[in-house]
Amino acid sequence: MATLDLQQTVYELVTAHPEVADVLYEIGLKDIKNPAILNTMGRFMTIPKGAAMKKVPLAQIVAKLEAKGFEVINDAGN
């Protein structure tokens, strides 16, 4: 099981685990599939910040990532 640290940037997480992009896209964070955005905003944006900005509950993202087999650390509940 891969561990995702939500204090890491979206760019770092997607680079290490490309399937994270698919999960975020499915939830509604469509910009994740745009390489220009991933390579700019993704370098400083974290999943919790992106979730707040797009008004997607962080718990929903964490649950989806865990359902895909990831261990999620450093979310608001940890």
C-alpha positions in Angstrom: 0.0 0.0 0.0 1.4 3.4 -1.0 1.3 6.2 1.5 0.2 9.7 0.4 1.2 12.6 2.6 -1.3 15.4 2.1 1.4 17.9 3.1 3.2 17.2 -0.2 2.2 19.2 -3.3 -0.1 17.8 -5.9 2.8 17.7 -8.3 4.9 15.6 -6.0 2.0 13.2 -5.3 1.1 12.8 -9.0 4.7 12.4 -10.1 5.2 9.6 -7.5 1.8 8.0 -8.0 0.3 8.9 -11.5 -3.0 7.2 -10.6 -3.7 9.9 -8.0 -4.5 12.2 -11.0 -7.2 9.8 -12.1 -8.8 9.8 -8.7 -8.7 13.6 -8.4 -10.2 13.9 -11.9 -13.0 11.5 -11.1 -13.9 13.6 -8.0 -14.2 16.8 -10.0 -10.7 18.3 -9.9 -10.5 18.3 -13.7 -7.5 20.7 -13.9 -5.3 17.9 -12.7 -5.2 16.5 -16.3 -3.9 19.8 -17.7 -0.1 19.5 -17.7 0.4 23.3 -17.6 -1.6 23.6 -14.5 0.0 20.6 -12.9 3.4 22.0 -13.6 2.6 25.4 -12.2 -0.1 25.5 -9.6 0.5 21.8 -8.8 4.0 22.7 -7.5 2.6 24.7 -4.6 -1.0 23.4 -4.3 -1.7 20.6 -1.8 -4.8 18.3 -2.0 -6.4 20.0 1.0 -5.9 23.5 -0.5 -7.3 22.3 -3.9 -10.3 20.7 -2.3 -11.1 23.9 -0.4 -10.7 26.0 -3.5 -12.9 23.7 -5.6 -15.4 23.2 -2.7 -14.9 19.4 -2.6 -15.0 17.9 0.9 -11.5 16.6 1.8 -13.1 13.6 3.5 -14.6 12.6 0.1 -11.1 12.7 -1.5 -9.5 10.8 1.3 -12.2 8.1 1.2 -11.7 7.7 -2.5 -7.9 7.5 -2.3 -8.2 4.9 0.5 -10.7 2.9 -1.5 -8.1 2.8 -4.3 -5.6 1.3 -1.8 -3.7 4.3 -0.6 -2.8 5.1 3.0 -3.5 8.8 3.5 -1.5 10.7 6.2 -1.5 14.3 7.3 -5.1 15.0 6.4 -7.2 17.0 8.9 -8.2 13.9 10.8 -4.6 12.6 11.4 
